[in-house]
Amino acid sequence: MLLGIVSDTHGNLENLRRVAEDLVENWEVDFIIHLGDECEDIKVLDEFEVEVVQVHGVYCQHYQDPEIPKRILCQFDGYRFLLTHTDTKHKNDLPDDPDPQELVAEGEVDLILDGGPCPGGVPSTVVDCTTPELRVLREGAISPKDLFPSRK
């Protein structure tokens, strides 16, 4: 199963459209996960034959709507994921929103996909997990040495 993950599209619909087209046509992803901010941007993804999962960003107007989930717990290929736009509680959270840190501490999730800000402004490290030999596509805050300590 392949997941395409996008975040912080902030109304840049043409870039989102190009990325979605690449994910669907070239990578043949099964799902596109949109991790927020601009919840209206997701309409662009309706143009593609792919399942979409959306998390609202903390500054999205819909974030305060108690009917709309802020964090989503789901499973892909047997792994328990938390989809969120923050890795901690946030001032805009609703009282019943789960605390990502508690979920991790209690072993409720295997992986967090967090669309929030990167520490120190350094972008995320992007890893290609589509083959048995993992490879770094873009080095970011986590170095390949830290990701793969057994490699020389």
C-alpha positions in Angstrom: 0.0 0.0 0.0 1.3 3.4 -0.9 0.4 6.6 0.9 0.8 10.1 -0.6 1.2 12.7 2.1 0.7 16.5 1.6 0.5 19.3 4.1 0.3 23.1 4.4 -1.0 23.7 0.9 -2.3 27.1 2.0 -4.4 27.8 -1.1 -1.6 26.9 -3.6 -4.0 24.8 -5.7 -1.9 24.5 -8.8 1.0 23.0 -6.9 -1.4 20.7 -5.0 -2.9 19.6 -8.3 0.6 18.9 -9.8 1.7 16.9 -6.7 -1.6 14.9 -6.7 -1.3 14.1 -10.4 2.3 12.8 -9.8 1.2 10.8 -6.8 -1.7 9.2 -8.6 -0.2 8.7 -12.1 3.4 8.0 -11.4 3.5 6.6 -7.9 0.1 5.0 -8.1 -0.7 5.8 -4.4 -3.7 4.2 -2.8 -4.5 7.1 -0.5 -3.6 10.8 -0.4 -3.5 12.1 3.2 -3.9 15.9 3.5 -2.6 17.1 6.9 -4.0 20.6 6.9 -4.0 23.8 7.1 -6.3 24.9 4.3 -9.3 22.5 4.4 -10.9 24.0 1.3 -7.8 22.9 -0.8 -9.0 19.3 -0.6 -11.5 20.0 -3.3 -8.7 19.8 -5.8 -8.1 16.2 -4.8 -11.7 15.3 -5.9 -10.3 15.5 -9.5 -8.4 12.3 -9.0 -9.4 8.7 -8.7 -7.9 8.1 -5.2 -9.1 7.9 -1.6 -8.5 11.0 0.4 -8.1 11.4 4.2 -8.1 14.9 5.6 -7.0 16.4 8.9 -7.8 20.1 9.5 -5.0 22.4 10.4 -5.2 24.3 13.6 -5.8 27.6 11.9 -8.5 26.3 9.6 -11.8 27.9 10.4 -13.4 24.4 10.7 -10.9 23.5 13.5 -13.3 24.7 16.1 -16.3 22.7 14.8 -16.9 19.9 17.3 -18.4 17.7 14.5 -15.1 17.7 12.5 -12.3 15.5 13.8 -9.0 17.3 14.5 -7.0 14.1 14.8 -7.7 10.8 13.1 -6.6 7.4 14.3 -6.6 4.9 11.5 -4.7 1.8 10.2 -2.8 1.2 7.0 -1.3 -2.2 6.4 -1.7 -3.1 10.1 0.1 -0.1 11.4 -1.7 2.3 13.7 -1.4 5.9 12.5 -2.3 9.2 14.1 -3.0 11.9 11.5 -2.7 15.4 13.0 -1.5 18.9 12.4 0.1 19.2 15.8 2.3 16.7 17.8 1.1 18.1 21.1 -2.1 19.5 22.6 -3.0 22.9 21.0 -4.9 25.9 22.3 -7.5 25.4 19.5 -8.2 21.8 20.5 -11.6 20.8 21.7 -11.9 19.2 25.1 -12.3 15.7 23.7 -9.5 15.9 21.1 -6.8 13.2 21.9 -3.4 14.3 23.1 -0.8 13.0 20.7 1.8 12.7 23.4 -0.5 10.6 25.6 -1.3 8.3 22.6 2.4 7.7 22.0 3.2 7.2 25.8 0.3 4.7 26.0 1.5 2.8 22.9 -1.8 3.5 21.1 -0.1 4.5 17.8 2.8 3.2 15.8 3.4 6.3 13.7 2.4 9.9 13.8 1.9 11.9 10.6 2.1 15.5 11.8 1.6 18.4 9.3 2.6 21.1 11.8 5.7 23.2 11.9 9.2 21.6 11.7 11.5 22.2 14.7 13.9 25.0 13.9 12.4 25.6 10.5 14.3 22.7 9.0 12.1 20.7 6.6 11.2 17.1 7.1 13.4 14.3 6.0 11.6 12.4 3.2 12.2 8.7 2.9 11.2 6.4 0.0 9.7 3.3 1.6 8.4 1.7 -1.6 11.2 -0.9 -1.8 13.0 -3.1 0.7 16.0 -0.7 0.5 14.9 2.5 2.1 16.5 5.7 0.7 16.4 9.3 1.6 14.8 11.5 -1.1 15.3 14.8 0.8 17.5 15.2 3.8 16.0 17.3 6.5 16.0 17.6 10.3 16.8 13.9 10.8 20.0 12.9 9.1 20.4 9.6 7.2 23.0 8.6 9.9 20.3 9.0 12.6 17.7 7.2 10.5 19.9 4.3 9.6 22.5 4.0 12.4 23.6 0.5 11.3 24.6 1.8 7.8 28.1 3.1 7.3 
